[in-house]
Amino acid sequence: MKYLHNIGTYFLMIIELFRKPTKWSVMKELILKDIDDLIIGSLGIVAFIAFFVGGVVTIQTALNIDNPLIPKELIGFATRQSILLEFAPTFMSIIMAGKVGSFITSSIGTMRVTEQIDALEVMGINSLNYLVFPKLIAMAFYPFVISIAMFLGIIGGLMACIYGGYASADDFITGLQQEFNPFHITYAFIKTFLFAFVLATIPSFHGYYMKGGALEVGKASTTSFVWTSVAIILINYLATQLLLS
Amino acid sequence: MIEVKNLHKSFGEAHILKGINTSFEKGKTNLIIGQSGSGKTVFLKCLLGLYDYEEGSIEYDGENFANLSEDKKRDMRAKIGMVFQGSALFDSLTIEENVMFPLRMFTKLKKEEMRERANFVLKRVNLEDAHNKMPSEASGGMQKRVAIARAIVNNPKYLFCDEPNSGLDPKTATVIDNLIKEITEEYNITTVINSHDMNSVMEIGEKIVFLKEGLKAWEGSRHTIFKTDNEVVTDFVYSSNLFKKVREAILKENS
């Protein structure tokens, strides 16, 4: 019953955050600040993880190919497919649920605890629009982060392949180009947009509706990470079933 | 003027406000006092429209807040200034930006005009040199004064304060009390203060509403509170040793 109530409240929150919009001059600054916090601030960790996980995918693929009849190009092909279809959009989004999600929950939760949200409401400001809408717009730039993860993942794979001596650069690049289906990119970015929506709204929900003090802010951040990850995994399954099967 | 009629508020099974009737007058400092858990904060939050209530009405100058459309509620809220117990300053903004915030949201003033107005009210609360500080760099008393400045910057008609001097030393608490009283008289606004501090009662309690277990137990002023023989009030007032001794001294002197 509690879960149903929370799901209902979540969807009501989504409706409410589009009502009574904040003045554009103020909103513009909030959006830019959130782009800086959520998107630009995540680029470092995303680049680091993407590069090395790309390398690991390549090494593991190469080490599992022990049949001499299987062409070396397969390493590049498998790396590309893993990174474009799953690693960059899904795996990276789960990492972002930890980084961006906890930041959103704890910052909004702290505002709730310190009555800053009440202060906004008393002033007649739609606090949901003021706090959550800019995050939603900022997260519309999330596919940019995922594009960088895709690019660096493949570069990481290429480097691991060359310097690990698993295949030549030519073989790897040939593999990257083999049987390329552009719809896979579309599929990856459709998922990314859905994940971006989830990453902005579920942590906001947990921060906005939390009750209690500092300890509860910490608990809300953990709960938000769990539920954001669950939502990402479920959406990933449904999107894959609907778009690729 | 704010008029409250038969106000009831519950949280699940807990009946917090049990039919409060009172009014808060314009140009006066109106105090809501009572022990912790008497329903003061819930009452204040109902007055502010932060909590919905089950029964009764709250009228701001004859207009029932609950019956207003969303747009009108928003307009009404723009006329309200609030000083929260913990100040509720926005962490990410400087003190000057905090004070300018209501102006940015509700006026079409140019940035320079906003800054001028913010500087004026900051000067009014004796904070001329704190503009660029962050709230975390300010002391408790300074934060309270910034919160007052933010509350009055937009010329509100109603000012609400939730325990404005809690956590402050007696000297700073008196400064804050006097500041609120001066501002109330200067701008002729309706001020409602939630407090359990007897010093505030003595300093600025022009009208006092005493709550006990969600009911109005007594109503009067700072001049009458020490003369009442209402047991609930005297229990509260003379629970402090200082007031008890003062009373004993007065009684001794009179006899």
Interface residues (C-beta under 8 A of the other chain):
Chain A: K20 T22 K23 S25 V26 K33 T110 M111 T114 E115 Q116 D118 A119 E121 V122 M123 G124 I125
Chain B: K45 L48 G49 L50 E70 K73 R74 D75 M76 R77 A78 I80 M82 F84 Q85 G86 A88 L89 F90 D91 S92 F101 P102 R104 M105 F106 F160
